[in-house]
Amino acid sequence: YYHLSSAQKRVFIEQQIELDSTSYNMRFLLKMDGILDKVKLHDTFVKLIERHESFRTSFQLHKYQPVQKIHSMHELNFSLEIFSLTERSRNQTKTSGAIKEIIKDFIRPFDLAQAPLLRVGLVDITSKQFLLMVEMSHIIGDGTSMEILADDFVKIYKGERLLPLRLSYKDYAKWHEQLLESKDIYQQEAFWLEQFKDSIPVLNLPLDFSRPEVWSGEGSYIDFNLDSDLTNQIQILIANLGSTLYVLLLTVYNILLFSYTGQEDIVIGSPLAGRNHADLERLIGIFVNMLAMRNHPTAEKTAFQFLEEVKKNSLDAFANQDYPLESLVWKLNRKVDHGRKPLFDVVLAVQNISRNEIDLDQLKIEPFEDIDISMNQYDLLFQAVERKDSIKMRLEYSLALFVPATAAKIANHFTEVLKQVVENPNIKIKDISLSHHLITAQAVPASQESSDFRF
């Protein structure tokens, strides 16, 4: 048995509370066109499981403490799940619905005591068209891990030789445990406790439905793009200000939330990759740490003044990024509602990675994003992926709190605020306007009406 990292402990505890939840499942879907060797596909994933120890890891309680166990290959039972559309659909309209039903059937809770915490499904759409479904538990991976998985999959399927991994995740977990007992971590702890030494603000967003007492992970998302002209303006602005895309978007997010709530003390969560050593760059595991970014978007500040504050606060937070969020929550000993997260209910994630079309032998592979199925851990989560000439945005939102029409307004408002800040950084926060009200109807309990907006 091996100790867990702090991030693994957090996921383990929350999964024990919600055993039937898929909120901590991670997945990607790939459309594959061409000639597919299913035996080779299966063998590729077997090699991936053999290469990455995290896929051979299970979790359980031992002497009242969560531990992880590494399994050998012969102890595991992995198989490729095959689905066929032939019995489910006869035409194009039915095909789309049948695929959606298959994906919903494929997504299900993981038993953390049973490795591998990875499942792979293949949908035979036609003889030369397939949908590859890959899902893993967040306790063994993060967003970067999904990219590594996809990259390693392509290389192994093509027969390329991968360099051996110098470390395994259990090595990192041991090092992280030692770090949490070091002098450096106590200095970082002091920084974060200072940030939250007074009362912790609770964000009072206008909602379509009353907040449920027990969090529902059911969510949806809206994709939208910042076009090339706006992206070019953004790049010029952040270059002139010596800033970054992350700082600008965090500034805009705070201003948007101020516009909705009038609150001048706001906490937004931000994930950091946590891979600060070269030997961790190709390792599958959960390294990400959430930072609680607290800022003060007061009405009289200009957007530029506030951006400078956000930049300084971000640099200070990044310098203390090793201190686990769960340790901070435990130290603050704050009593929270079950329908909320301990320090923040909204999140911003900015990435510099994106999956594009892949040519693999006789296969063309591209992301499959036509199915709107999502599980959310937060009220609102904005994601940004910077591309060559545009920025791809995604807003994930809770269906227990917002109807799709309201989420669409939030996405539009984000772009509106961003444009006003970019066009005039000296505009005062109080003068930044929104084109329409967010909520027009009285909030009602989710149990009364939300079923109309759920899958």
Secondary structure, 3 states (H helix, E strand, C coil): CECCCHHHHHHHHHHHHCCCCCCCEEEEEEEEEECCCHHHHHHHHHHHHHHCHHHHEEEEEECCEEEEEECCHHHCCCCCEEEECCCCCCCHHHHHHHHHHHHHHHCCCCCCCCCCCEEEEEEEEECCEEEEEEEEEHHHCCHHHHHHHHHHHHHHHCCCCCCCCCCCHHHHHHHHHHHCCCHHHHHHHHHHHHHCCCCCCCCCCCCCEECCCCCCCEEEEEEEEECHHHHHHHHHHHHHHCCCHHHHHHHHHHHHHHHHHCCCCEEEEEEECCCCCHHHCCCCCCCCEEEEEEECCCCCCEHHHHHHHHHHHHHHHHCCCCCCHHHHHHHHCCCCCCCCCCCCCEEEEEECCCCCCEEECCEEEEECCCCCCEECCCCEEEEEEECCCCEEEEEEEECCCCCHHHHHHHHHHHHHHHHHHHHCCCCEHHHCCCCCCCCCCCCEEHHHHHHHHCC
